[in-house]
Each structure stands twice: as C-alpha cells, then as structure tokens.
Amino acid sequence: QVQLVDSGGGSVQAGGSLRLSCAASGFTFSNYIMSWYRQAPGKDRELVASLFTSGGSTRYSDDVKGRFTISRDIDNKMLHLQMNSLKPEDTAVYYCRARHVMLVNEYWGQGTQVIVSS
C-alpha cells in the first residue's frame, strides 16, 4: 500500500517557524521526485518546493525561496519542509507529492494545515 502521511502543521505567529514532515511507505522513495504544494482557501494549488532525485537538487517558488528548505531522509523515507520567517500569506494546507522520475505513478499526502497569524 502506497501512503504519504503529512504532519507538522499548526498555528504560529508571523516570523515563526514550522517543520512539516511527510512519511512515505509502499514505494521506493529514492525513485520519486518529492514536492510540497500548498493551497489557500479560494486559491489554486501552488507548487512550493521540489527535491529531485538527481544530485538532490531543489527548486523553490519565488515567494518562499530563502525562507523554506526542502529535504529528505532516504533511510527513514521522510520528506521535510523547514519553514522559517513565516508570513500570514503562507497560510494554507500543505500537501506532499511523490512523482516517479520515469513512470506515471503519482501520490499525494492528506495535507497538513499551516496558519500564520499577524
């Protein structure tokens, strides 16, 4: 059974930090491009950060670059998103996504809520 379980969300004041986690099971973690998406009420789902299998390269959306860091723990099959200097506009439900590097396999976590207050 393939499963992604998102956790680590919560409420924090602007300027604070949170660390999101995605626990993966049921597939070969290292064969997948891992990403974090977010969706705020009334807005489209937005790609926040991606971590590619080749060399561990990363990409970030412009509005989070320099504040968020995506990382993975291959041995423990965990994906993390360290979120620093949080802003109210970061408020959203954050979702972990796994996409196979070659095949069509794609999986999503259930999401974890992040609320940043002023």
C-alpha positions in Angstrom: 0.0 0.0 0.0 1.4 3.3 -1.1 0.9 6.0 1.5 2.1 9.6 2.2 1.3 11.0 5.6 1.7 14.7 6.2 2.3 16.2 9.6 3.8 19.1 11.4 1.3 21.8 10.6 -0.1 24.1 13.2 -0.6 27.7 14.2 2.3 30.1 14.5 2.8 33.9 14.6 4.4 35.7 11.8 8.2 35.3 11.9 8.0 31.9 13.5 9.0 28.5 12.2 7.4 25.1 11.5 8.8 21.9 10.2 6.5 19.8 8.0 7.1 16.1 7.5 5.9 13.6 5.0 6.2 9.9 5.9 6.4 7.7 2.8 5.7 4.0 2.6 4.9 1.4 0.0 7.3 2.6 -2.7 11.0 3.1 -3.4 11.4 6.6 -2.0 14.6 7.4 -3.9 12.9 6.8 -7.3 10.5 9.7 -6.9 10.6 13.4 -7.2 9.2 14.8 -4.0 7.4 18.1 -3.7 5.4 20.2 -1.4 2.4 22.0 -2.6 0.0 24.3 -0.8 -3.5 25.6 -1.3 -5.1 28.5 0.5 -8.8 29.0 0.6 -10.1 30.3 -2.8 -6.7 29.9 -4.4 -5.2 27.4 -6.8 -2.8 24.7 -5.6 0.7 26.1 -5.7 4.0 24.2 -6.1 6.2 25.4 -3.2 9.3 23.3 -3.4 10.6 20.2 -5.2 13.5 17.9 -4.5 14.8 15.9 -7.4 16.5 12.5 -7.2 19.5 13.5 -9.3 22.1 15.1 -7.0 19.4 16.2 -4.6 18.8 19.4 -6.4 15.9 21.6 -5.3 13.6 24.2 -6.7 11.5 26.8 -4.8 8.8 29.2 -5.7 9.9 32.8 -5.6 7.7 33.6 -2.7 9.3 31.0 -0.4 12.9 31.0 -1.6 15.3 31.8 1.1 12.8 31.0 3.8 11.8 27.4 3.2 14.1 24.4 2.8 13.0 21.0 1.4 15.0 18.0 2.4 14.7 14.2 2.6 15.8 11.4 4.8 16.1 8.4 2.4 16.8 5.8 5.1 13.7 6.7 7.0 11.6 7.6 3.9 10.8 11.0 5.2 10.4 14.3 3.4 10.6 17.6 5.3 9.9 21.2 4.7 11.6 23.6 7.1 9.6 26.8 7.1 11.3 29.9 8.6 10.3 33.5 8.8 6.7 32.6 8.2 4.3 35.2 6.8 0.5 35.3 7.0 0.4 34.7 3.3 2.0 31.3 3.9 -1.3 30.2 5.5 -2.5 27.2 3.6 -3.0 23.4 3.6 0.4 21.9 2.6 0.5 18.6 0.7 3.3 16.2 0.0 3.5 14.8 -3.5 5.6 11.9 -4.9 6.1 11.6 -8.6 8.1 8.8 -10.2 11.0 10.0 -12.2 10.1 8.0 -15.3 6.7 6.3 -14.8 3.2 7.8 -14.3 3.0 7.0 -10.7 1.9 9.9 -8.5 0.8 10.0 -4.9 -0.4 12.7 -2.5 -0.4 13.1 1.2 -3.6 14.1 3.0 -2.4 17.6 3.8 -1.5 19.5 6.9 -2.8 22.9 7.9 -0.5 25.8 8.5 -1.9 29.0 9.9 0.3 32.1 10.3 -1.2 35.0 12.2 0.0 38.6 12.4 
